[in-house]
Amino acid sequence: MSKPAATADLLPPATQTPCCPPMAAQRVEPATALQLAPAFKALGDPVRLQLMSMIASAPGGEICVCDLTPSFEVSGSTISHHLKTLRDAGLVDAERRASWVYYRARPGLMRQLATLLAPGDDES
């Protein structure tokens, strides 16, 4: 069984234009589901969801792995695994600086996920 291509390779470049209408407005097309499912799957783990939140809300738009790891009661290698999953899903970019890696959220994909999850107009 082959590993699916990274989401970042499948999605259009980050733009202000959403990928698709909200799923409350119409059915998600199969190709869109295939493209976005890895990101949703990556966020389905509580540690990864917390990591994503910390990265996305970091002052200056980026955060060092050295600031992420102490926030969890799991090993550094487990945090590295979770961060790799977020990278592979296209949710974050990483940049090595000396001995540390800095993470930055990819807002284009986050906008696409948010647009897809937007509630319908008849919500009360």
Contact map, one row per residue, 1 for C-alpha under 8 A:
1110000000000000000000000000000000000000000000000000000000000000000000000000000000000000000000000000000000000000000000000000
1111000000000000000000000000000000000000000000000000000000000000000000000000000000000000000000000000000000000000000000000000
1111100000000000000000000000000000000000000000000000000000000000000000000000000000000000000000000000000000000000000000000000
0111110000000000000000000000000000000000000000000000000000000000000000000000000000000000000000000000000000000000000000000000
0011111011000000000000000000000000000000000000000000000000000000000000000000000000000000000000000000000000000000000000000000
0001111111000000000000000000000000000000000000000000000000000000000000000000000000000001110000000000000000000000000000000000
0000111111100000000000000000000000110110000000000000000000000000000000000000000000000001110000000000000000000000000000000000
0000011111100000000000000000000000000000000000000000000000000000000000000000000000000001111000000000000000000000000000000000
0000111111100000000000000000000000000000000000000000000000000000000000000000000000000000000000000000000000000000000000000000
0000111111110000000000000000000000100000000000000000000000000000000000000000000000000000000000000000000000000000000000000000
0000001111111000000000000000000000100000000000000000000000000000000000000000000000000000000000000000000000000000000000000000
0000000001111100000000000000000000000000000000000000000000000000000000000000000000000000000000000000000000000000000000000000
0000000000111110000000000000000000000000000000000000000000000000000000000000000000000000000000000000000000010000000000000000
0000000000011111000000000000000000000000000000000000000000000000000000000000000000000000000000000000000001111000000000000000
0000000000001111110000000000000000000000000000000000000000000000000000000000000000000000000000000000000000010000000000000000
0000000000000111110000000000000000000000000000000000000000000000000000000000000000000000000000000000000000010010000000000000
0000000000000011111000000000000000000000000000000000000000000000000000000000000000000000000000000000000000000000000000000000
0000000000000011111110000000000000000000000000000000000000000000000000000000000000000000000000000000000000000011001000000000
0000000000000000111110000000000100000000000000000000000000000000000000000000000000000000000000000000000000000001001000000000
0000000000000000011111000001000100000000000000000000000000000000000000000000000000000000000000000000000000000001001100000000
0000000000000000011111101100000000000000000000000000000000000000000000000000000000000000000000000000000000000000001100000000
0000000000000000000111111100000000000000000000000000000000000000000000000000000000000000000000000000000000000000001111110000
0000000000000000000011111111000000000000000000000000000000000000000000000000000000000000000000000000000000000000000111000000
0000000000000000000001111110000000000000000000000000000000000000000000000000000000000000000000000000000000000000000011110000
0000000000000000000011111110000000000000000000000000000000000000000000000000000000000000000000000000000000000000000000010000
0000000000000000000011111111000000000000000000000000000000000000000000000000000000000000000000000000000000000000000000000000
0000000000000000000000111111100000000000000000000000000000000000000000000000000000000000000000000000000000000000000000000000
0000000000000000000100100111110110000000000000000000000000000000000000000000000000000000000000000000000000000000000000000000
0000000000000000000000000011111110000000000000000000000000000000000000000000000000000000000000000000000000000000000000000000
0000000000000000000000000001111111000000000000000000000000000000000000000000000000000000000000000000000000000000000000000000
0000000000000000000000000000111111100000000000000000000000000000000000000000000000000000000000000000000000000000000000000000
0000000000000000001100000001111111110000000000000000000000000000000000000000000000000000000000000000000000000000000000000000
0000000000000000000000000001111111111000000000000000000000000000000000000000000000000000000000000000000000000000000000000000
0000000000000000000000000000011111111100000000000000000000000000000000000000000000000000000000000000000000000000000000000000
0000001001100000000000000000001111111100000000000000000000000000000000000000000000000000000000000000000000000000000000000000
0000001000000000000000000000000111111111000000000000000000000000000000000000000000000000000000000000000000000000100000000000
0000000000000000000000000000000011111111100000000000000000000000000000000000000000000000000000000000000000000000000000000000
0000001000000000000000000000000001111111110000000000000000000000000000000000000000000000100000000000000000000000000000000000
0000001000000000000000000000000000011111111000000000000000000000000000000000000000000100111000000000000000000000000000000000
0000000000000000000000000000000000011111111100000000000000000000000000000000000000000000000000000000000000000000100000000000
0000000000000000000000000000000000001111111110000000000000000000000000000000000000000000000000000000000000000000000000000000
0000000000000000000000000000000000000111111110011000000000000000000000000000000000001100100000000000000000000000000000000000
0000000000000000000000000000000000000011111111011001000000000000000000000000000000000100000000000000000000000000000000000000
0000000000000000000000000000000000000001111111011000000000000000000000000000000000000000000000000000000000000000000000000000
0000000000000000000000000000000000000000111111111000000000000000000000000000000000000000000000000000000000000000000000000000
0000000000000000000000000000000000000000001111111100000000000000000000000000000000000000000000000000000000000000000000000000
0000000000000000000000000000000000000000000011111110000000000000000000000000000001000000000000000000000000000000000000000000
0000000000000000000000000000000000000000011111111111000000000000000000000000000001100100000000000000000000000000000000000000
0000000000000000000000000000000000000000011111111111100000000000000000000000000000000000000000000000000000000000000000000000
0000000000000000000000000000000000000000000001111111110000000000000000000000000000000000000000000000000000000000000000000000
0000000000000000000000000000000000000000000000111111111000000000000100000000000000100000000000000000000000000000000000000000
0000000000000000000000000000000000000000001000011111111100000000000000000000000000000100001000000000000010000000000000000000
0000000000000000000000000000000000000000000000001111111110000000000000000000000000000000000000000000000000000000000000000000
0000000000000000000000000000000000000000000000000111111111000010000100000000000000000000000000000000000000000000000000000000
0000000000000000000000000000000000000000000000000011111111001110000000000000000000000000000000000000001110000000000000000000
0000000000000000000000000000000000000000000000000001111111001100000000000000000000000000000000000000000110000000000000000000
0000000000000000000000000000000000000000000000000000111111101000000000000000000000000000000000000000000000000000000000000000
0000000000000000000000000000000000000000000000000000011111111110000000000000000000000000000000000000000000000000000000000000
0000000000000000000000000000000000000000000000000000000011111110000000000000000000000000000000000000000000000000000000000000
0000000000000000000000000000000000000000000000000000000001111100000000000000000000000000000000000000000000000000000000000000
0000000000000000000000000000000000000000000000000000001111111110000000000000000000000000000000000000000110000000000000000000
0000000000000000000000000000000000000000000000000000001101111111000000000000000000000000000000000000011110000000000000000000
0000000000000000000000000000000000000000000000000000011001101111101100000000000000000000000000000000011100000000000000000000
0000000000000000000000000000000000000000000000000000000000000111111100000000000000000000000000000001111000000000000000000000
0000000000000000000000000000000000000000000000000000000000000011111110000000000000000000000000000001111000000000000000000000
0000000000000000000000000000000000000000000000000000000000000001111111000000000000000000000000000001000000000000000000000000
0000000000000000000000000000000000000000000000000000000000000011111111100000000000000000000000000000000000000000000000000000
0000000000000000000000000000000000000000000000000010010000000011111111110000000000000000000000000000000000000000000000000000
0000000000000000000000000000000000000000000000000000000000000000111111110011001000000000000000000000000000000000000000000000
0000000000000000000000000000000000000000000000000000000000000000011111111000000000000000000000000000000000000000000000000000
0000000000000000000000000000000000000000000000000000000000000000001111111000000000000000000000000000000000000000000000000000
0000000000000000000000000000000000000000000000000000000000000000000111111100000000000000000000000000000000000000000000000000
0000000000000000000000000000000000000000000000000000000000000000000001111110000000000000000000000000000000000000000000000000
0000000000000000000000000000000000000000000000000000000000000000000000011111011000000000000000000000000000000000000000000000
0000000000000000000000000000000000000000000000000000000000000000000010001111111000000000000000000000000000000000000000000000
0000000000000000000000000000000000000000000000000000000000000000000010000111111100000000000000000000000000000000000000000000
0000000000000000000000000000000000000000000000000000000000000000000000000011111110000000000000000000000000000000000000000000
0000000000000000000000000000000000000000000000000000000000000000000000000111111111000000000000000000000000000000000000000000
0000000000000000000000000000000000000000000000000000000000000000000010000111111111100000000000000000000000000000000000000000
0000000000000000000000000000000000000000000000000000000000000000000000000001111111110000000000000000000000000000000000000000
0000000000000000000000000000000000000000000000000000000000000000000000000000111111111000000000000000000000000000000000000000
0000000000000000000000000000000000000000000000110000000000000000000000000000011111111100000000000000000000000000000000000000
0000000000000000000000000000000000000000000000010010000000000000000000000000001111111110000000000000000000000000000000000000
0000000000000000000000000000000000000000000000000000000000000000000000000000000111111111000000000000000000000000000000000000
0000000000000000000000000000000000000000010000000000000000000000000000000000000011111111100000000000000000000000000000000000
0000000000000000000000000000000000000010011000010001000000000000000000000000000001111111111100000000000000000000000000000000
0000000000000000000000000000000000000000000000000000000000000000000000000000000000111111111111000000000000000000000000000000
0000011100000000000000000000000000000000000000000000000000000000000000000000000000011111111000000000000000000000000000000000
0000011100000000000000000000000000000110010000000000000000000000000000000000000000001111111100000000000000000000000000000000
0000011100000000000000000000000000000010000000000000000000000000000000000000000000000111111110000000000001001000000000000000
0000000100000000000000000000000000000010000000000001000000000000000000000000000000000111111110000000000011001100000000000000
0000000000000000000000000000000000000000000000000000000000000000000000000000000000000110111111000000001111000000000000000000
0000000000000000000000000000000000000000000000000000000000000000000000000000000000000010011111100000001111000000000000000000
0000000000000000000000000000000000000000000000000000000000000000000000000000000000000010000111110000111100000000000000000000
0000000000000000000000000000000000000000000000000000000000000000000000000000000000000000000011111000111000000000000000000000
0000000000000000000000000000000000000000000000000000000000000000000000000000000000000000000001111111110000000000000000000000
0000000000000000000000000000000000000000000000000000000000000000000000000000000000000000000000111111110000000000000000000000
0000000000000000000000000000000000000000000000000000000000000000000000000000000000000000000000011111000000000000000000000000
0000000000000000000000000000000000000000000000000000000000000000000000000000000000000000000000011111100000000000000000000000
0000000000000000000000000000000000000000000000000000000000000001110000000000000000000000000000011111110000000000000000000000
0000000000000000000000000000000000000000000000000000000000000001100000000000000000000000000001111011111000000000000000000000
0000000000000000000000000000000000000000000000000000000000000111100000000000000000000000000001111001111100000000000000000000
0000000000000000000000000000000000000000000000000000001000000111100000000000000000000000000111100000111110000000000000000000
0000000000000000000000000000000000000000000000000000001100001110000000000000000000000000000111000000011111000000000000000000
0000000000000000000000000000000000000000000000000001001100001100000000000000000000000000001110000000001111100000000000000000
0000000000000100000000000000000000000000000000000000000000000000000000000000000000000000011110000000000111111100000000000000
0000000000000100000000000000000000000000000000000000000000000000000000000000000000000000000000000000000011111110000000000000
0000000000001111000000000000000000000000000000000000000000000000000000000000000000000000000000000000000001111111000000000000
0000000000000100000000000000000000000000000000000000000000000000000000000000000000000000011000000000000001111111100000000000
0000000000000000000000000000000000000000000000000000000000000000000000000000000000000000001000000000000001111111110000000000
0000000000000001010000000000000000000000000000000000000000000000000000000000000000000000000000000000000000111111111000000000
0000000000000000011100000000000000000000000000000000000000000000000000000000000000000000000000000000000000011111111100000000
0000000000000000000000000000000000010001000000000000000000000000000000000000000000000000000000000000000000001111111110000000
0000000000000000000000000000000000000000000000000000000000000000000000000000000000000000000000000000000000000111111111000000
0000000000000000011111000000000000000000000000000000000000000000000000000000000000000000000000000000000000000011111111000000
0000000000000000000111100000000000000000000000000000000000000000000000000000000000000000000000000000000000000001111111000000
0000000000000000000001110000000000000000000000000000000000000000000000000000000000000000000000000000000000000000111111100000
0000000000000000000001110000000000000000000000000000000000000000000000000000000000000000000000000000000000000000011111110000
0000000000000000000001010000000000000000000000000000000000000000000000000000000000000000000000000000000000000000000011111010
0000000000000000000001011000000000000000000000000000000000000000000000000000000000000000000000000000000000000000000001111110
0000000000000000000000000000000000000000000000000000000000000000000000000000000000000000000000000000000000000000000000111110
0000000000000000000000000000000000000000000000000000000000000000000000000000000000000000000000000000000000000000000000011111
0000000000000000000000000000000000000000000000000000000000000000000000000000000000000000000000000000000000000000000000111111
0000000000000000000000000000000000000000000000000000000000000000000000000000000000000000000000000000000000000000000000000111
